[in-house]
Amino acid sequence: MKSILFLPLVTLSLAAPLEERKCKPTCTSYVANYDDLPFNDGSANPINLYNNLNYTTFQVDAYDGFIPPTSFSNWAMAFGGSGNISVPKSDRKKTFELNSFSYACVSGVPQPECRISIWGFKAHGQVIKRDITFPRLDPGHPIEDFMMNRTTFNGQWKDLKSVGFSIARADNGGDMFGGLALDDLGYEIVERPCM
């Protein structure tokens, strides 16, 4: 009788670690530099799905002699200044953690100081927000003075389903009439099999 009771207990104790491993989240790191995406001058170059994220209104754009990308030659550009990056809706078990990116507001010189608003939409409905600033660009500087800035994000920017961006003048909130450029977007895709 004792051996009959012992066997189910051993079986249960072995099954628990196996189930934990099966449900353990997996994490894949990416740095999206967009240099491996095609760019055709004079036509639309939508990004769509790239490195497991969907891009809405962002297009591939190439260096044109003004502000250089931080990677080789391409960056993601939201002409009009607003866009969205998200996990595909079909990937219900995936979220992402935003770590860093390089950025610039691009509307020519002179250009007023630019406020970039970033919203993070989490898997469980919470919305977080952060504003960053790109400095004003004044005439009279050599073109080499104009560069992208870089920012990092803390652990609050995890469990994201989507990140939205918009730009406005920092001085009065008015329109920028330009684009938002992103490069070297660092993030991790997290998949939770038992979600």
C-alpha positions in Angstrom: 0.0 0.0 0.0 2.8 2.4 0.8 4.4 1.9 -2.6 1.1 2.6 -4.3 0.9 6.0 -2.6 4.5 6.8 -3.1 4.4 6.5 -6.9 1.8 9.2 -7.6 3.7 11.6 -5.3 7.0 11.0 -7.2 5.1 11.5 -10.5 3.6 14.8 -9.3 7.0 16.1 -8.0 8.7 15.4 -11.4 5.9 17.0 -13.4 6.0 20.4 -11.6 9.6 21.3 -12.7 8.8 20.2 -16.3 5.7 22.5 -16.3 7.7 25.4 -14.9 10.3 25.0 -17.8 7.5 24.8 -20.4 6.0 28.1 -19.1 9.2 30.0 -18.6 9.3 33.2 -20.7 11.8 33.5 -23.5 13.6 36.7 -24.3 15.2 37.8 -27.6 17.2 41.0 -27.9 17.2 43.2 -31.0 18.8 46.4 -32.2 16.8 47.7 -35.2 19.2 49.8 -37.3 17.1 49.5 -40.6 20.3 49.2 -42.7 19.2 45.8 -44.1 15.9 47.2 -45.4 15.6 48.4 -49.0 15.3 52.1 -49.7 14.0 53.4 -53.1 14.5 57.1 -53.5 11.4 58.9 -54.7 8.9 56.2 -53.6 7.2 55.1 -50.4 9.3 52.7 -48.3 6.9 51.4 -45.5 8.6 49.3 -42.9 5.6 47.2 -41.8 6.9 44.1 -40.0 10.6 44.2 -39.0 12.4 42.2 -36.3 9.1 41.0 -34.8 7.5 44.5 -34.5 4.9 46.2 -36.7 5.6 49.8 -37.8 2.7 52.1 -38.5 3.4 55.3 -40.6 7.2 54.7 -40.2 9.2 54.4 -43.5 12.8 53.5 -44.3 14.7 56.7 -45.1 18.3 57.1 -46.1 20.9 59.6 -45.2 20.6 62.7 -47.3 23.5 64.8 -46.1 21.7 66.6 -43.2 21.5 64.7 -39.8 23.3 61.3 -40.1 21.8 58.1 -38.8 23.7 56.6 -35.9 24.1 53.3 -37.7 25.3 53.1 -41.3 22.9 54.7 -43.8 19.2 54.1 -43.0 16.8 55.1 -40.2 13.0 54.8 -39.5 11.2 58.1 -40.4 7.7 59.0 -39.4 7.0 61.8 -41.9 4.5 64.1 -40.2 6.0 63.3 -36.8 3.7 60.6 -35.4 3.9 56.8 -35.6 3.4 53.6 -33.8 5.5 50.5 -33.2 3.8 47.4 -31.8 3.8 43.6 -31.4 1.6 42.0 -34.1 -1.9 41.4 -32.8 -1.6 37.8 -33.7 1.2 37.4 -31.2 -0.9 37.4 -28.1 1.7 35.8 -26.0 4.4 38.4 -26.8 5.3 41.7 -25.4 8.4 43.9 -25.7 10.7 45.9 -23.4 12.0 49.2 -24.8 15.6 49.8 -23.9 16.9 52.7 -26.0 17.0 54.5 -29.3 18.6 57.4 -31.2 16.3 60.1 -32.3 16.0 63.4 -34.2 13.3 65.8 -35.3 13.9 66.7 -38.9 12.3 69.8 -40.4 15.3 71.8 -41.7 17.3 74.8 -40.4 16.3 76.8 -38.5 14.3 74.3 -36.5 12.7 75.1 -33.1 13.3 72.9 -30.1 11.2 69.8 -30.6 9.2 67.8 -27.9 8.8 64.1 -28.6 6.0 62.5 -26.7 6.2 58.7 -26.2 3.3 56.6 -25.0 3.7 53.0 -23.9 0.6 50.8 -24.0 1.1 47.7 -21.8 -0.5 44.3 -22.1 -2.8 44.8 -19.2 -4.2 48.2 -20.2 -1.8 50.5 -18.3 -0.5 53.5 -20.3 2.8 55.3 -19.5 4.2 58.4 -21.0 7.5 60.2 -21.3 8.6 63.4 -23.1 12.1 64.0 -24.5 13.5 67.0 -26.3 15.5 67.4 -29.4 17.5 70.7 -29.4 16.7 73.6 -31.7 18.9 73.8 -34.8 20.2 77.3 -35.7 21.8 78.4 -39.0 25.5 79.2 -39.1 26.7 75.8 -37.9 28.6 73.4 -40.0 26.4 70.4 -41.0 28.6 68.1 -38.9 27.2 69.8 -35.7 23.8 68.3 -36.3 23.5 64.8 -34.8 20.9 62.4 -33.5 20.5 62.2 -29.7 20.2 59.0 -27.7 17.9 58.0 -24.8 17.5 55.0 -22.6 14.4 53.6 -20.8 14.1 52.1 -17.4 12.3 48.9 -16.3 8.9 50.7 -16.4 9.0 50.3 -20.2 8.3 46.6 -20.2 5.3 44.4 -20.9 4.5 46.7 -23.8 2.2 45.8 -26.7 2.7 49.1 -28.4 4.6 52.4 -28.3 3.2 55.6 -29.9 5.2 58.7 -30.9 4.3 62.3 -31.7 6.3 65.6 -32.1 5.4 69.2 -31.4 7.2 72.5 -30.9 8.6 72.5 -27.3 8.0 76.3 -26.9 4.3 76.4 -27.7 3.1 72.9 -28.6 2.5 73.9 -32.2 3.2 71.8 -35.3 6.7 71.0 -36.3 6.0 70.3 -40.0 8.7 67.7 -40.1 9.5 64.1 -39.3 10.6 62.0 -36.4 13.7 59.9 -37.2 14.6 56.8 -35.1 17.7 54.6 -35.3 19.3 51.8 -33.3 16.1 50.9 -31.5 17.1 48.5 -28.7 14.4 46.2 -27.3 13.6 42.7 -26.2 10.7 40.5 -27.4 9.4 38.5 -24.5 7.2 35.4 -25.2 5.2 33.9 -22.3 4.0 30.4 -23.5 1.5 30.0 -20.7 0.0 33.6 -20.9 
